[in-house]
Amino acid sequence: MEKKYAELGLSKEKTDLLHEYFFCFSNLYGVIMIRDAWQVFRNYEGVGLLHKKDFEAFSDIAKREPRHPYTILELKEAYSGETTDDPAKLLIVNNRLIRPGYGKYTLLYYTVDLQGGRPYYMPAEKLEFLSYAENRFYLSSEEKTWPAFWAG
């Protein structure tokens, strides 16, 4: 992975910052598309820190890294009817929304449905947004009883 990051040409500080943002995205939103994450990132970091193509390239590298608290999925991995390879349409997903076995993305679908296409909440202050790097993503006691919760 170090070689891939070196080829990308971003400093360690920038890649560390991006990892922190991706963790915040997954904790605050549960699921967010890269194109939307880019807009949130630009809101807090402005236009000069990073190019969109580097943000997307970073997500492609991070997708291959193990042991993140989030997973980066292609739409076609999560949705059977999708065929796109557009890097802007990758999904950042909190790992707690991915279950083992059949129906592994049920919580992901449920979260996307609850989001309902509404705008993403963005705290007024960057420091407040970055505070979501703390692990605040909790499942309710019902959700922890998977799959009984979903069986009705």
N, C-alpha and C positions, 0 to 999 in steps of 0.2 A: 504494500500500500504506500509505503514511503516513496517508492519510485514513481507511482502514479501522481502523488501529491507534488513531487518535484517537477514532473512534466507539466502539471497544471500551472506552476510558477507562483503560487500564493505562499506568502510567509506563514510560518508556524502560528504566529499571532492571529492571522486571518482565518486559518483553518480551525484553530481552537475557538475563535469567535463564532464561526459557522456551526461547529458542533454544538456550542452552547445555544445558539438560536434554534437549531433543529430540535434539540431537547425541549426548549421552551415551546416550540410549535406543537410538538407531540403532547406535552403536558397540558397546555392551555386549550388546544382545539381538539385533541384526540386524532383527528384526520384533517389534513390540509393538502391541497394540491400545490406543487412547486410554484406554479405561476402566481398563486395567491400568497404563498410564503414569501416570494420575491417582493411583492408589493408591501407586505408587512415589514420586511427587512429594510427596504428603501425608506419607509416611513421613519424608521429609527436611525438609520445610518446615512441617509442622504444618497446622492447619486455618484459621488466621487470615489467611494471606498472599493467598489467591486463592479464588474460588468455582469450583466445578466447571463451571458454565456459561461462565465466562470462559476456563477452560482449553480447553474444547471450541471456543469461538468463536475463540480464538487459533489452534488447529490448523486451523480452516477458512480463516483468513487465510493462515497459513504454507503451506497447501496450494497457494495460488496464486502464491507467491513463487518466482522462479527462483533457481538457483545455491545451493541448500542441499546439503549432503552427504547429505541424506535426502529421501525423497519421502513425501508423505502421500497414501494411496490410500483410496478408498472400497472396501468389500468387493466391491461389484458390478463394480469395475474389475479386480480380481484374480481373482475367482471368478465364473464364468459363471452359476451357479445362484442367486446372491445378488441380492436386490432391495431390501435395507434402505437407508434414508437416515439411520439413527441416527448422530449425530455421535460417540457413545461407541464406535462400532464402526469408526471410521477406523483405518487402519494406518499406523504410522510405520515406514518401511522404509529401511534403509541402501541408498544408490544402487548400491553394488557388488553387490547382490543382484538388480538389474534389468538384463537383457541386451537387446540389440537384436533385433528380428525375432520370428519365431514362437518360442514357448516363452520369452518374455522374463521370465516369472515363475517359471521352473523352480527357480532357486536360492531364491526366496522360499518356494515350497511345500516344498522340501527342508528349509529352516531351520525352518519351522513344524512339520513332521513330527518333526524332531530334538528340538524343544522338548517335544513329547509331552504338552502340557497340564500340565507340572510348574510349580511356583511359580517366579517369577523370582528370580534371585540378586540380593540387595541387600547390598552391602558394609556393614559395621557403621558406618562413618563416612561422613558426607556428602562430605567432601573426597576420600575414595577414590572414591566414585561419580562426583563431578565430574571426577576425573582422566581419565575416559573421554571427555572432550571432546577429548583428544589422539587423533589418528587411529591407533587400534590395530586396526582391522578389516582383516585381511589375508586374501587368498585364497591357498590353497595353490598350488603350481606346477601341479598337475593342474587345478585350477579355472581357472587363468589360460589354459589351453589350450582353453577353451570353443570350439566345442561338442564337441570330441573326447572330453573327459572324460565327458560325459553319453552319448555314443554307445556307450560300453562298450568 
